[in-house]
Amino acid sequence: MTWEEISQQACARLDASIPSQWRIPSDKLPPAEQADVMDFPYKSGLFSERDIAITTSSATDIVKHIAVGEWKAEDVTRAFCKRAAITHQLTNCLTVMMFDDAIDRAKHLDDHLKRTGKTVGPLHGLPISLKDNFNIIGKTSATGFCAWADEPMKHESTIVGILRDLGAVAYVKTNVPTAMMIAESVNNCYGRTVNPRNRMLTSGGSSGGESALITAFGSPLGVGTDIGGSLRIPAAMTGIFTIRPSYGRFPHFDARSGMAGQEAVGSVHGPMARSIADLKLFAENVVNARPWLKDPKCIEIPWRPVTLPERLKIAVLWHDDVVQPTPPVTRALREVAARLKERGHEVVEWDARGHKTALELLAIFFTADGGKSIKKILEAANEPWRPEMAAYEAANELGVYDLWQLQRQRTDLGKMYLDKWATSGGVDAILLPTTPYAAVKNGQFKYVGYTGVFNILDYTAVSFPTGLHADKNLDVVPADFKPLNDMDETTAKDYDAAAVHGMPISLQLAGRRLQEEKMLEVAERVVKDLIW
């Protein structure tokens, strides 16, 4: 089959997975030009009050309701399957629907609770969405490739088994870009996922299917991955929460990759949700499941309690000396820093030394094989390169010696940054943009430097919505703006204040390696102090 035929079959199979009773009637389907579809479930008449109550609840509350018998896992799962199916019809966010399997699993969990009076685990009955690259036996893991869109997996990813043992219910897999190496979720097989807050804008990538689904309340908690910002970028584009953990903290074994064997920059997975509490629910329970017994690269560090000082010391990075944030993000940084000072925290400045080098290394590491890994998968179906993958298509392969020298440079950069922390006077976290953008039009995401630096350093980082929103009347490019370089100039020219008006503005808090517990606590404190 041609890649076009494979795509047609994959999309038809996905469409056929939607139960007839969950299809949006043609007279209710929002027109393509309608940007915001967040209120569709409330106006469509397709959801009961109970459906809405269940799907707008936090993951933390859902497991509590199920554990005490107030809600059945089956009812919860049905509600989220329905909302996921409808969200997909509005945003194109899914690749696999497993509704029947999920409902059967939920029935089993309800029966277990009824018979024993005990839950299977701390995530008993919680529907969890999975990024497309997490393998489930009998389901595809296309990861954006046509050649893989009709290949049922014969083994499951470690995290899938751990979540099942904890009581979770897997029910959908979500869309990604080709090879998961684009900052927007678009591929030749399943097409583009859009932002439910504004469908003219991107939901980010590579975990953009997750961000769209969670934002539209089609999932209470999802699992994405991050190798250059693939958790944090989509979370920021839609205004939800996520944590990029350090390599080895959460199990990542047997997650499918278009660049398998690339270890100069480690890919990690992490939770995405609508609250810090839900991130903690996932993180603590996954770590306490002792994943180091199942993943050979997982580090044996049990979850550790953290007590923060009353007064935090936050260092602000205003820009990274490569690309200056667009006006909404600059305003958010300024206002958040001022609010933290008002709340009694010490706010200092952080210099951008090393960021440009980190970004240069990231780009070289990603294309070090000359694009061969991706090329071989594309060739299997004669699939063309997407324009967003031009750097991989044109890349030249590095020799082993040159790669090793770059890895030495990466380690030197890590030592330099570690020394910066040592001389910072006890900084608890760095506050900086997650991306230069509050949001961006489909096809215009161009800079990942604010996230990618921490992939090179392998630092823990949390992206969080600030509670502020882009405002076309406030957020204008200054008349005296001076670009730092061509990319900075392009970023300013692409900025469209009217297009992103009203979108949530996210920022990022970064800590040192393996500080997942601390950074979640810091983020929770900051978010609490930012109640405007």
MOWOSUL-V974681 format. One record per run of one state. SS is the DSSP state (alpha for helix, beta for strand, coil for the rest). FROM is the first residue (numbers start at 0). LEN is the number of residues. Records with the same first field share a line. If there is no record, write none. Layout:
SS: FROM-LEN ; FROM-LEN
This chain:
coil: 0-2 ; 16-3 ; 22-17 ; 43-5 ; 55-3 ; 67-5 ; 91-2 ; 97-1 ; 116-10 ; 131-2 ; 134-2 ; 137-2 ; 140-5 ; 148-3 ; 153-4 ; 165-3 ; 174-3 ; 180-5 ; 187-3 ; 192-1 ; 195-2 ; 202-5 ; 215-5 ; 226-5 ; 238-2 ; 244-10 ; 255-12 ; 273-2 ; 288-2 ; 293-19 ; 316-10 ; 342-3 ; 349-5 ; 366-2 ; 369-2 ; 379-7 ; 393-3 ; 397-2 ; 422-6 ; 433-7 ; 441-7 ; 457-3 ; 469-16 ; 494-9 ; 510-5 ; 529-3
alpha: 2-14 ; 19-3 ; 39-4 ; 48-7 ; 58-9 ; 72-19 ; 98-18 ; 145-3 ; 157-8 ; 177-3 ; 207-8 ; 231-7 ; 275-13 ; 290-3 ; 326-16 ; 354-12 ; 371-8 ; 386-7 ; 399-23 ; 448-9 ; 485-9 ; 515-14
beta: 93-4 ; 126-5 ; 133-1 ; 136-1 ; 139-1 ; 151-2 ; 168-6 ; 185-2 ; 190-2 ; 193-2 ; 197-5 ; 220-6 ; 240-4 ; 254-1 ; 267-6 ; 312-4 ; 345-4 ; 368-1 ; 396-1 ; 428-5 ; 440-1 ; 460-9 ; 503-7
